Amino acid sequence: MTHRQSNNQWSGGIEAHPAPKNSEGKNLAGKVLASIFWDQDGILLHDYLPRVQIINAEYYSSLLVQLKGILKEKRRGKVTKSVLFLHDNAPAHRALAT
């Protein structure tokens, strides 16, 4: 018996835990993109991408504009010159607009 089979034995199997569905019978389980920006003092901004939208340079740039405003409001006096911002090399992050 494999590890997965033994886990299914105790949990009732995958069929015992079906994915939630809406009134039209469509599967509600799925991927959601969450963008979270934080610093040493806590979370500054969290955003969930709408299901019908894809992340692109325009959307990501708008998040950065929101973040700039939040930094000015929440971290007043802490940011004196600039902010060091580290993100990966995703296409939306590398775009010239970003």
Helices and strands as residue ranges (DSSP letters): H 3-11, G 14-16, E 34-39, E 42-48, H 57-74, H 91-94
